[in-house]
Amino acid sequence: MNRILLLFLCLAFVSCVNEKKEEEKSIQPALPADSVIPPAIMVQLLADVHVVEAGLQLKKNHGIDIRTTAREDYYGIFRKYRISQNRYEQNLDYYRQDPEAFAKFYLLVEQEIAARQRALTKKKPAQSLE
């Protein structure tokens, strides 16, 4: 009986320790204030990323090898915003910490992409139906 009780207590202790470790893994450390990309800039950056991803997917659908192009395109984005890939990924993780806020944040990204699309549509010359 004592062995069963001891076994039960050990299992309970181990499960509590494992739960605490899982909680620690899920909590991302806060980024230093000077490393956080401001939300307005992050919206622009993510819109650029999605436009690049769409272009890469189109190329891939046409059988074009996109490995080199993808690397160059992403490098261009990181250079445009003067950030590293690591800083981009850290900020993406930072903004993802609150899923509800991130979903609202992504609405802004979608609006930005839609605004860019409208702007391009307005610039496009009217085509003749003849």
Secondary structure, 3 states (H helix, E strand, C coil): CHHHHHHHHHHHHHHHHHHHHHHHHHCCCCCCHHHCCCHHHHHHHHHHHHHHHHHHHHHHHCCCCCHHHHHHHHHHHHHHCCCCHHHHHHHHHHHHCCHHHHHHHHHHHHHHHHHHHHHHHHHCCCCCCC
